[in-house]
Amino acid sequence: FCEVHVNTMEGFWSLLRSWLRPHRGISQEKLPLYLSFFEFVHNAKRRGKALLSALLDSLLSLPPRNTY
């Protein structure tokens, strides 16, 4: 179990703001995609190979799609 503090969230938002700064003019409809990507990258740095393994497991468990 990991405790969450206000400083943790302030640090996260600070990193997010500095990461978004070069991406000026993001539309409101695409903002959730940018936030999700940043969250994934942030978690990947913290969890390392365990996150990659979980991602691959979830992708491999998806049913095949018909693309024709």
Phi and psi in radians as a Rosetta constraint file:
Dihedral C 1 N 2 CA 2 C 2 CIRCULARHARMONIC -2.064 0.35
Dihedral N 2 CA 2 C 2 N 3 CIRCULARHARMONIC 2.265 0.35
Dihedral C 2 N 3 CA 3 C 3 CIRCULARHARMONIC -1.375 0.35
Dihedral N 3 CA 3 C 3 N 4 CIRCULARHARMONIC 2.533 0.35
Dihedral C 3 N 4 CA 4 C 4 CIRCULARHARMONIC -2.001 0.35
Dihedral N 4 CA 4 C 4 N 5 CIRCULARHARMONIC 2.248 0.35
Dihedral C 4 N 5 CA 5 C 5 CIRCULARHARMONIC -2.039 0.35
Dihedral N 5 CA 5 C 5 N 6 CIRCULARHARMONIC 2.862 0.35
Dihedral C 5 N 6 CA 6 C 6 CIRCULARHARMONIC -1.048 0.35
Dihedral N 6 CA 6 C 6 N 7 CIRCULARHARMONIC -0.670 0.35
Dihedral C 6 N 7 CA 7 C 7 CIRCULARHARMONIC -1.089 0.35
Dihedral N 7 CA 7 C 7 N 8 CIRCULARHARMONIC -0.597 0.35
Dihedral C 7 N 8 CA 8 C 8 CIRCULARHARMONIC -1.107 0.35
Dihedral N 8 CA 8 C 8 N 9 CIRCULARHARMONIC -0.799 0.35
Dihedral C 8 N 9 CA 9 C 9 CIRCULARHARMONIC -1.201 0.35
Dihedral N 9 CA 9 C 9 N 10 CIRCULARHARMONIC -0.666 0.35
Dihedral C 9 N 10 CA 10 C 10 CIRCULARHARMONIC -1.092 0.35
Dihedral N 10 CA 10 C 10 N 11 CIRCULARHARMONIC -0.699 0.35
Dihedral C 10 N 11 CA 11 C 11 CIRCULARHARMONIC -1.127 0.35
Dihedral N 11 CA 11 C 11 N 12 CIRCULARHARMONIC -0.732 0.35
Dihedral C 11 N 12 CA 12 C 12 CIRCULARHARMONIC -1.075 0.35
Dihedral N 12 CA 12 C 12 N 13 CIRCULARHARMONIC -0.824 0.35
Dihedral C 12 N 13 CA 13 C 13 CIRCULARHARMONIC -1.142 0.35
Dihedral N 13 CA 13 C 13 N 14 CIRCULARHARMONIC -0.607 0.35
Dihedral C 13 N 14 CA 14 C 14 CIRCULARHARMONIC -1.109 0.35
Dihedral N 14 CA 14 C 14 N 15 CIRCULARHARMONIC -0.778 0.35
Dihedral C 14 N 15 CA 15 C 15 CIRCULARHARMONIC -1.106 0.35
Dihedral N 15 CA 15 C 15 N 16 CIRCULARHARMONIC -0.728 0.35
Dihedral C 15 N 16 CA 16 C 16 CIRCULARHARMONIC -1.100 0.35
Dihedral N 16 CA 16 C 16 N 17 CIRCULARHARMONIC -0.794 0.35
Dihedral C 16 N 17 CA 17 C 17 CIRCULARHARMONIC -1.074 0.35
Dihedral N 17 CA 17 C 17 N 18 CIRCULARHARMONIC -0.759 0.35
Dihedral C 17 N 18 CA 18 C 18 CIRCULARHARMONIC -1.204 0.35
Dihedral N 18 CA 18 C 18 N 19 CIRCULARHARMONIC -0.515 0.35
Dihedral C 18 N 19 CA 19 C 19 CIRCULARHARMONIC -1.290 0.35
Dihedral N 19 CA 19 C 19 N 20 CIRCULARHARMONIC -0.646 0.35
Dihedral C 19 N 20 CA 20 C 20 CIRCULARHARMONIC -1.362 0.35
Dihedral N 20 CA 20 C 20 N 21 CIRCULARHARMONIC -0.391 0.35
Dihedral C 20 N 21 CA 21 C 21 CIRCULARHARMONIC -0.900 0.35
Dihedral N 21 CA 21 C 21 N 22 CIRCULARHARMONIC -0.811 0.35
Dihedral C 21 N 22 CA 22 C 22 CIRCULARHARMONIC -1.185 0.35
Dihedral N 22 CA 22 C 22 N 23 CIRCULARHARMONIC -0.328 0.35
Dihedral C 22 N 23 CA 23 C 23 CIRCULARHARMONIC -1.634 0.35
Dihedral N 23 CA 23 C 23 N 24 CIRCULARHARMONIC 1.043 0.35
Dihedral C 23 N 24 CA 24 C 24 CIRCULARHARMONIC -1.175 0.35
Dihedral N 24 CA 24 C 24 N 25 CIRCULARHARMONIC 2.583 0.35
Dihedral C 24 N 25 CA 25 C 25 CIRCULARHARMONIC 1.368 0.35
Dihedral N 25 CA 25 C 25 N 26 CIRCULARHARMONIC 0.559 0.35
Dihedral C 25 N 26 CA 26 C 26 CIRCULARHARMONIC -1.295 0.35
Dihedral N 26 CA 26 C 26 N 27 CIRCULARHARMONIC 2.276 0.35
Dihedral C 26 N 27 CA 27 C 27 CIRCULARHARMONIC -1.276 0.35
Dihedral N 27 CA 27 C 27 N 28 CIRCULARHARMONIC 2.713 0.35
Dihedral C 27 N 28 CA 28 C 28 CIRCULARHARMONIC -1.104 0.35
Dihedral N 28 CA 28 C 28 N 29 CIRCULARHARMONIC -0.544 0.35
Dihedral C 28 N 29 CA 29 C 29 CIRCULARHARMONIC -1.304 0.35
Dihedral N 29 CA 29 C 29 N 30 CIRCULARHARMONIC -0.435 0.35
Dihedral C 29 N 30 CA 30 C 30 CIRCULARHARMONIC -1.666 0.35
Dihedral N 30 CA 30 C 30 N 31 CIRCULARHARMONIC -0.205 0.35
Dihedral C 30 N 31 CA 31 C 31 CIRCULARHARMONIC -0.983 0.35
Dihedral N 31 CA 31 C 31 N 32 CIRCULARHARMONIC -0.745 0.35
Dihedral C 31 N 32 CA 32 C 32 CIRCULARHARMONIC -1.030 0.35
Dihedral N 32 CA 32 C 32 N 33 CIRCULARHARMONIC -0.555 0.35
Dihedral C 32 N 33 CA 33 C 33 CIRCULARHARMONIC -1.179 0.35
Dihedral N 33 CA 33 C 33 N 34 CIRCULARHARMONIC -0.749 0.35
Dihedral C 33 N 34 CA 34 C 34 CIRCULARHARMONIC -1.108 0.35
Dihedral N 34 CA 34 C 34 N 35 CIRCULARHARMONIC -0.748 0.35
Dihedral C 34 N 35 CA 35 C 35 CIRCULARHARMONIC -1.130 0.35
Dihedral N 35 CA 35 C 35 N 36 CIRCULARHARMONIC -0.722 0.35
Dihedral C 35 N 36 CA 36 C 36 CIRCULARHARMONIC -1.130 0.35
Dihedral N 36 CA 36 C 36 N 37 CIRCULARHARMONIC -0.717 0.35
Dihedral C 36 N 37 CA 37 C 37 CIRCULARHARMONIC -1.119 0.35
Dihedral N 37 CA 37 C 37 N 38 CIRCULARHARMONIC -0.778 0.35
Dihedral C 37 N 38 CA 38 C 38 CIRCULARHARMONIC -1.075 0.35
Dihedral N 38 CA 38 C 38 N 39 CIRCULARHARMONIC -0.739 0.35
Dihedral C 38 N 39 CA 39 C 39 CIRCULARHARMONIC -1.080 0.35
Dihedral N 39 CA 39 C 39 N 40 CIRCULARHARMONIC -0.736 0.35
Dihedral C 39 N 40 CA 40 C 40 CIRCULARHARMONIC -1.082 0.35
Dihedral N 40 CA 40 C 40 N 41 CIRCULARHARMONIC -0.830 0.35
Dihedral C 40 N 41 CA 41 C 41 CIRCULARHARMONIC -1.105 0.35
Dihedral N 41 CA 41 C 41 N 42 CIRCULARHARMONIC -0.732 0.35
Dihedral C 41 N 42 CA 42 C 42 CIRCULARHARMONIC -1.067 0.35
Dihedral N 42 CA 42 C 42 N 43 CIRCULARHARMONIC -0.800 0.35
Dihedral C 42 N 43 CA 43 C 43 CIRCULARHARMONIC -1.194 0.35
Dihedral N 43 CA 43 C 43 N 44 CIRCULARHARMONIC -0.610 0.35
Dihedral C 43 N 44 CA 44 C 44 CIRCULARHARMONIC -1.120 0.35
Dihedral N 44 CA 44 C 44 N 45 CIRCULARHARMONIC -0.668 0.35
Dihedral C 44 N 45 CA 45 C 45 CIRCULARHARMONIC -1.145 0.35
Dihedral N 45 CA 45 C 45 N 46 CIRCULARHARMONIC -0.614 0.35
Dihedral C 45 N 46 CA 46 C 46 CIRCULARHARMONIC -1.392 0.35
Dihedral N 46 CA 46 C 46 N 47 CIRCULARHARMONIC -0.631 0.35
Dihedral C 46 N 47 CA 47 C 47 CIRCULARHARMONIC -1.702 0.35
Dihedral N 47 CA 47 C 47 N 48 CIRCULARHARMONIC -0.349 0.35
Dihedral C 47 N 48 CA 48 C 48 CIRCULARHARMONIC 1.141 0.35
Dihedral N 48 CA 48 C 48 N 49 CIRCULARHARMONIC -2.333 0.35
Dihedral C 48 N 49 CA 49 C 49 CIRCULARHARMONIC -1.154 0.35
Dihedral N 49 CA 49 C 49 N 50 CIRCULARHARMONIC -0.449 0.35
Dihedral C 49 N 50 CA 50 C 50 CIRCULARHARMONIC -1.105 0.35
Dihedral N 50 CA 50 C 50 N 51 CIRCULARHARMONIC -0.642 0.35
Dihedral C 50 N 51 CA 51 C 51 CIRCULARHARMONIC -1.222 0.35
Dihedral N 51 CA 51 C 51 N 52 CIRCULARHARMONIC -0.722 0.35
Dihedral C 51 N 52 CA 52 C 52 CIRCULARHARMONIC -1.075 0.35
Dihedral N 52 CA 52 C 52 N 53 CIRCULARHARMONIC -0.741 0.35
Dihedral C 52 N 53 CA 53 C 53 CIRCULARHARMONIC -1.079 0.35
Dihedral N 53 CA 53 C 53 N 54 CIRCULARHARMONIC -0.766 0.35
Dihedral C 53 N 54 CA 54 C 54 CIRCULARHARMONIC -1.123 0.35
Dihedral N 54 CA 54 C 54 N 55 CIRCULARHARMONIC -0.687 0.35
Dihedral C 54 N 55 CA 55 C 55 CIRCULARHARMONIC -1.121 0.35
Dihedral N 55 CA 55 C 55 N 56 CIRCULARHARMONIC -0.804 0.35
Dihedral C 55 N 56 CA 56 C 56 CIRCULARHARMONIC -1.119 0.35
Dihedral N 56 CA 56 C 56 N 57 CIRCULARHARMONIC -0.706 0.35
Dihedral C 56 N 57 CA 57 C 57 CIRCULARHARMONIC -1.060 0.35
Dihedral N 57 CA 57 C 57 N 58 CIRCULARHARMONIC -0.755 0.35
Dihedral C 57 N 58 CA 58 C 58 CIRCULARHARMONIC -1.204 0.35
Dihedral N 58 CA 58 C 58 N 59 CIRCULARHARMONIC -0.631 0.35
Dihedral C 58 N 59 CA 59 C 59 CIRCULARHARMONIC -1.190 0.35
Dihedral N 59 CA 59 C 59 N 60 CIRCULARHARMONIC -0.683 0.35
Dihedral C 59 N 60 CA 60 C 60 CIRCULARHARMONIC -1.272 0.35
Dihedral N 60 CA 60 C 60 N 61 CIRCULARHARMONIC -0.355 0.35
Dihedral C 60 N 61 CA 61 C 61 CIRCULARHARMONIC -1.486 0.35
Dihedral N 61 CA 61 C 61 N 62 CIRCULARHARMONIC -0.136 0.35
Dihedral C 61 N 62 CA 62 C 62 CIRCULARHARMONIC -1.229 0.35
Dihedral N 62 CA 62 C 62 N 63 CIRCULARHARMONIC 2.506 0.35
Dihedral C 62 N 63 CA 63 C 63 CIRCULARHARMONIC -1.212 0.35
Dihedral N 63 CA 63 C 63 N 64 CIRCULARHARMONIC 2.600 0.35
Dihedral C 63 N 64 CA 64 C 64 CIRCULARHARMONIC -1.133 0.35
Dihedral N 64 CA 64 C 64 N 65 CIRCULARHARMONIC 2.563 0.35
Dihedral C 64 N 65 CA 65 C 65 CIRCULARHARMONIC -1.791 0.35
Dihedral N 65 CA 65 C 65 N 66 CIRCULARHARMONIC 2.500 0.35
Dihedral C 65 N 66 CA 66 C 66 CIRCULARHARMONIC -1.490 0.35
Dihedral N 66 CA 66 C 66 N 67 CIRCULARHARMONIC 2.133 0.35
Dihedral C 66 N 67 CA 67 C 67 CIRCULARHARMONIC -1.891 0.35
Dihedral N 67 CA 67 C 67 N 68 CIRCULARHARMONIC 0.221 0.35
